[in-house]
């Protein structure tokens, strides 16, 4: 489960809208009833959900490097409402402080945006995993999860 926690904080909210130029290869939407939907590229829902998830990721401002074991990720997916974006090839995403300075440059391979449960409103990131340590990192974003969750709720209805 949770192995190590350290917290780094920078800045407050930024109202600028980041431009989205990154497109996931796969998107999975999960619901509390244990069902999932795989979105396909080209569908309006895919682009809309991708763009909002990337905006949330680009607005990461706090690293709660609580490492979550990969075996626990499947349990989180099974029991919670979430969006997961995945990439065949890693992409580099830069996040910025309120002052416009680089906060973190992250290599994104897979990220999960959790809406319910213990990790609600957290971004879980597979980018910290290695063969030796297959754990996911945990981040917070300045951007609200509200728009993304509304999109998920429309899919589930």
Phi, psi and omega in degrees: 000234183279128185255311188215137178230125168223148184235133175237129183238139171219141170053173177249203187288147177238130186268356181287145182266112180293141178281135183259118177237006184253133177235126178294159174271329181219143173228130175241133176247127181243151183236161182295342177276012177077006178272158177224157175232130173264123178269145181255146178302143179096339178282148180303322181296322181300307183297314182298313181290318177304308185298318181290321178297318179295321177299318177298315181296319180294341181259020175300130181230351183222130178253109171259086188288052173280111182279132182248125181301140183300330178293335180277338180301318179298324177293319177299315179298320185290326189255002187222165173271132185202167167234132174239130175249140182225151182233138176293313176249136179301146174242150179265128179237128178257133175250151186235150174283172177298336180273003178085006178273151179297126175271304179211147169247120186242144174265113186262120173245322179202134177222142179241132180252109189261132182257338185228168175081194185300329183254022179305138178069022176245150172258119177262131190235124179283351184302340180271358185280147172223169177300320181288328182222085185278056182253153178260143176272166181229133182228161171243150180241148174292331185283137178295146174276357187303311180297317180296319180294323176299319178297320178295317181298323178296318178297323184280351183266000000 
